[in-house]
C-alpha cells in the first residue's frame, strides 16, 4: 500500500463536506503535497478537474479564469451535483489571489457547487495572497517536513540515516549513492527554492549573497554566529540589515532559520546572536564535504548532526502547533532549544556527547520556570523516541 501522510484524512474529509471554504495546502518543496492530492483524488467519488500551473506563463492571470470556467462547464454538461477544482502550484501565477477571489465570489453569488483546493510551495507567496484578497474564504492545511516515523514507515530509514540524510522522500532512493543524493538535494530542492521560489517571492538585489548566506547558515546549523561575524565570512555582504532580511526570507521558505535567544523582553531577544537551524537535516548535509561514515565516527561532528535533527524536528512543526522556537545561553550555561507557547515555555537539552555537562537546564528552570524540561539523548528521552513523537505531545 502506498504510504499516506496524516493530512490525507483531513483533505479527504474536507472536500467531502458541503461546500464551505477554499482548502489551501501549503508546505515546502518536496514534502509530498501533489502526491497526497493524487491519493485523495483516487479515493474520492467527487468528479474533479486537476490543473497544474508549472508550465504556465506567470503573467497569464486569465489562465485561472479559463481553468475555472472549464470546470464549471464540465459540471453543467454532465449535470453533476458538485465538482472539485484542484489547482497545483497556484503561486506561480502573478496576482493569482485576485483571480481566485473573483471566481470564488461569483460561484458564491450564483450558488455554483464548485469546491476548490489550492496547492502551493512558496509560503511567502501563498500567505501574502491569502491575507490580501482571500481573507475569511479559506482554510489552511499545512504539510511540514517528514518525520523519522514517516521515513521509517515509507523507506525503512534507520535513526542514523535519518539524522544524516534528513527527511526528503524523493531523495530516499539515492542514500546509498551519496554523491548522487547530494546532487539531487542541491539541484531539485535548494537551487529550485532559492533561484525560483524566492526570486518570485521577493526582490532579491544580491542573489549570489542569498545563496552564500544559505550555504553558510545551513553549515552552521545548531550553532550561534552573530550577523556581524557572518558579514566577515561573506563577500559583497552589504550590511547586517540586508542579511537579517534575507535570513527572514529563507525562514519563510522553510529552509533555514536564525533562532533568537529566549528572554523576558523583546529587545534582548532580537539583539542576540542567532543560532542557525535548518528545517531539514538534508539541507545541512548536502553542502558538507564529508561522508556519512566519516561524520558518524566523529563524536563531536555527529553531535552537531544530532542536535540539528532535534532542532529541525521542533522547528518544522512550529507553525502547525502555533509556537516559536528559541535557544538560551548565559555565559557558559545554555539550553539547546526553547519553545514558547501562549501557556508558557518548554525546554529541551540535547545530550549527544558533543559538549561537556553544564548547569544550563538547572539555571534556566530556576529563572523561567518552564512548563516542562526534557533531556533528549543520554540520560533522558531516547533520540529515536523523541524524533518519532509529534511535538504536540511534549507541550
Secondary structure, 3 states (H helix, E strand, C coil): CCCCCCHHHHHHHHHCCCCCCEEEEECCCCCCHHHHHHHHHHHCCCCEEEEECCCCCCCCCHHHHHHHHHHHHHHHHCCCCCEEEEEECHHHCCCHHHHHHHHHHHHHHCCCCEEEEEEECCHHHHHHHHHHHCCCCEEEEECCCCCHHHHHHHHCCCHHHHHHHCCCHHHHHHCCCHHHHHHHHHHHHHHHHHHHHHHHHCCCCCHHHHHHHHHHHHHCCCEECCHHHHHHHCCCCCCHHHHHHHHHHHHHCCCEEEEEECCCCHHHHHCCCCEEEECCHHHHHCCCCCCHHHHHHCHHHHHHHHHHHHHHHHHHCHHHHCCEEEEEEECCEEEEEEEECCCCEEEEEEECCCCCCCCHHHHHHHHHCCCEEEEEECCCECHHHHHCCCHHHHC
